[in-house]
Amino acid sequence: MISGKFAISLHILTLLTKFPNEYLSSEFIAGSLNLHPVLVRKEIVNLKNNLLVISKEGKNGGTMLAKPASHITLDHVLKITLEKVSFGYSKNDPNPNCPVGKKINNKLDMLYTNLNNQITGQLMNMTLEQFSNDF
């Protein structure tokens, strides 16, 4: 199912875009997200592991972008937070003897693949810099 990790990561990255030359503390970032700093730190670890941010510990520590926002696509952010968007299936297995039941999951698979291709195509063409322009 759709996770909030994409939105959280995108919020973090957008905030970092607005302060490109400063290390932002997890507390400051958490205040913007209205989340507990521990949850923010978990997402920052993922962003760091995927080379989108760098972190510095200590009194003046924090997190900043590892590369320009113009070099980060939203598709990259999606792929490190979700493999693909999943809309799910019915909890019950459909009846294989029903003309709809025996084909519905295959049809849903094709629909979801097409939707993911459209989402990926759109997000590949949008950078973090473009997304962050109106903030």
C-alpha positions, 0 to 999 in steps of 0.5 A: 500500500502507499506509504507516507515515507515518500511524503516524509522524505520529500518534505525533508529534502524540500526543507533542506533545499530551502537551506542549502548551506546549513546543517539542519537538526533533526529537531528542526526538521521534525518541527516542520513535519510535526513528527517525533525526531526519531522518526525523522532520523530514520528517514534521514538514514535512508536518504543518507544511505542513498547518497542524497544527504550528508550528516554531521554530528555534534553541537552544530551538526545536522543534515544537508543535501549531498548534491544540488536539488537540480540533480535529484529527481522525484523518481529517485526519491520514490524508488528509495522510499517505495519500490512502486506504488501499490493499490492492493488487492482484495483480502479474499482470493477471487473465485477461480470459477467466476469469469471475473474472479479468474481474471481480475488480479491479472487485469489489476496487475496490468493496470497497476503496472501502467499506473506505475509507469506513468508515475515514474515517467512523470516523476523522472521529469521533475527535480527536487529543485522544480518541486521546491520552487513555490515554497 
